[in-house]
Amino acid sequence: MKRTILAATAALLAIGSAQAQTMPPYSTANVYGELGYTWLKIDAAGTSSRPEAIRGILGYDAHPYGAIEFMLGGGVSDDNKNVNVAGGGTANVNVDLKEMYGIFVRPKYKYQQVEGFFRLGWAHTKVNAQSTNSSLNSTQSDDDFAWGLGLNFRFNPNMFVGIDWMRYSNQSGHKVDGMTLGFGYHW
């Protein structure tokens, strides 16, 4: 009797572990959201600034190898630096991201818990540069082709962490790039 109970228990454990191994590492939910912290690099007027932003993405998995995404972001930290101005002097300039938003297609490939992807689409960025002595007050708004690439790692079927690099704008001597570390959830 003890051998029968032991054999039945072993069989149930074996079936349970086989079932757990066949469980897909990805959620079957098509809608996901991602919230990330972005370290920006803004090149303009012959200098680089590094403000920071929060970025949110709402996405829809339209195909196993592709998604559609909407992005919205805003600045959370400015960058102050001294720059040379016309006339030979220097000025302290405060650079910050006012807003960014966009729409993207995201080709992707999954392997076990890792997902690699590209992001291609359109983005709007609005950057403000203001000097302390009022010699420079500029707001630059750009609409441009945007692209990037990244990796996500799933630690359960619904949750993931990711890192990506994006080029949000590259127009007329004004470039906005960003590296984002994010957390996402499928529901």
N, C-alpha and C positions, 0 to 999 in steps of 0.2 A: 504494500500500500504506500509506504514512504517513497519507494522508487517510482511509482506511478505519479505521485504528487510532484516529486522532484523533476521527472521527465516532462510533465505538463507545464510546470513553472518555467523550465528551461526553454521549452518550445514557445511559450508566450513571450518570453524575453527576447528570443531570437526573432520572432515575427515583429515585435515592437521596434527592435533596433533596425531591422530591415526597412520597416515603414518610415522611421525617422531619417534614414539615409536617402530615401527617395523623395522626401519633402523638398520642393523647389526652394532655392535660397532667395527668390524674388517674390514680391507680393503680386497678386493677380489684379490689384486695384490699378486703374488707369490714371487717376488724378493724384498729383503729388505737389507738395510745397517745399520750399527750401528757404532758409534764412541764413545769411552769411555776413561776415565782417570783411570789408574790402580795403586793402592798402593800395591807394591810387598813386600813379605817377603822371603828373600833368606837365607836359613840355609846351611852353609858350614864351614868346618875347625873349628867346635866347637863354632861358633858364628852366630848371626843373623844380617842381614842388611836389610834396608828398602828403596831401591830405588823406583822411580816412572816411569811410562811408559804411552804411548798413544797406544790404541789398536783399530783396525778396524776390523769389521766383515762384510762379504758379504754372504747373505744367500738366500736359495731357499726353500719355503714351498712346499715340495713334497707331503705332505698329511696333512689333518686337524690336525693330532696328531704328526706330525714329520717334521723336516727340515734338510737340509744339509748346513753346514757352512764352510767358509774358513776364517781363522784368520791371521792377520799380525800386529805386534807390535814392538815398539822400545822404548828404554829408553829416558827419558827427564830430570831426576834428579838423581844424584848419592847419595850415602850414605857414609860418612866418619866416621870411628870410630877407636879407639885405641884397638889393640888386642895384646895378649901375643904371642911372637914368641919363637921358640926353642933357647935356650941359656939364657933364663931368662929376656930378654928385652921386650920392647913394640914397636910397630910400628903403625903408622897411615895408615889405609888401606882404599882405595877408591873402592867401589863396584858399578858396574852399569850393567844394562841389555843392551847388544849390539843389540840383535834381538830375536824375537820369531815369529813362524808361525805354523799353524796347520790346520787340517781338522777334522770336527766333525759331528756326527749325534746328533740331538736335539729332543728327545721326549718332548712333551709339552701338557699342558691342559689349556684351556681357560674357564674362568667364568666371564661373563659380561666384564668389562674392564681390568681384571687382568689375566695375563698368567703366570703360573708356568712352569718351564722347568728344565731338566737335560741336560748336555752337555757331550758327551762321544766321545773320539777319540784319535788322535795322535798329539803331539806337539814337536817342536824343540825349544830349548832355548840355548842362548849363553850368558854367564855371564863372566865379566872381573873383577878380583880383583888385585889391584896394590898398593904396599906400597910406602911410600915416601922415604924410605931408600933402596929400591930395593931388600930387603930380600924376598919379595913375589911378584911375577909377574905370574899370572895364568889366563888362559882363559879356561872355562869349557863349552863344547858343549854337550848337551844331546838330545837324541830322546827318547821319553817315552810315555806310555799311559797317557792321560790327561783326567780329568773329573771335573765336577762342577755342580752347581745348582744356580738358580736365579729366579727373579720375574720381569715382565714387567708390566707397567701400561699404558694403552692407553688413551690419552686425546682427541683424535679424531680418525677416522678410519685409518688414515695413519701414525700418529706419536705416539711414545711411549718413555717413560723413563724407565730405568731398573737398577737393581743392581744384581750382581752375584759374586760368589766366585769360583775360579778355582784352581786346583792343576795341574800345567803345567809340573812339573818334580819331580820325587822322585827316584833318582839313587845314589847308593854308597855314602851315607852321604851328598848328595847334593840335596836340596829340594827347589823348586820355587813355591810359592803360590801367589795368588793375589785377591784383592777385587776391582771390577770395577763398576763405576757409569757411565752410558752411555745414549745416545740419539739415537733413531733409526727412520727410515722412510721407509715405504713400497711404492714402485712405480711400 
